[in-house]
């Protein structure tokens, strides 16, 4: 994915979400559901304006980061080495935010469904995508598995992200399957897999660094 294409794609996605916000605004109640608990029950509301426009605003701010981070990273030359994957990641996150936004709008328009199932399903695919991207990243300060040891060594970074990619794909697949097979427990599944993966990667990067230091 080229940088120019990703810029245009993000801009069009945000414009489309703002257009959707303006279209549905008159159709929504004064208080809109904005948060669901693990059981899939609404436990938080917002005023209509923020309920409709908050996620598009967050997407726009995130897009701003997308443009700025490669310019301010002390290791920005490394980002050039995986710029296609960097672009793919940020476009995908913006798409995920819009996906969440669409789910919220549909619910508030009166179409009720198992929110947890759809949220976990989307998160699962995002994890799978991250699993694909991680082994292709190079050392930088903003994207990837940033431990003191992975940031200190290109070798430790590469090995940690190779393992991390596999763990994130497994986590994503588990999330997708659980969202389809047993949605009531799907959030527990993805949190459990994610926590175990992150803890292991923290330990693994340290052990890899120690092993490299002894050679």
Buried (B, 14 or more C-beta within 10 A) or exposed (E): BEBEEBBEBBEEBBEEBBEBBEEBEEEBEEEBBBEBEEEBEBEEBBEBEEBBBBBBBBBBEBBEEBEEBBEEBEEBEBBEBBBBBBBBBBBBBBBBBBBBBBBBBBBBEEEEEBBBBBBBBBBBBBBBBBBBBBBBBBBBBBBBBBBEBBBBBEBBBBBBBEBBBBBBBBBBBBBBBBBEEEBEBBBEBBBEBBEEBBEEBBEBBBBBBEEBEEE
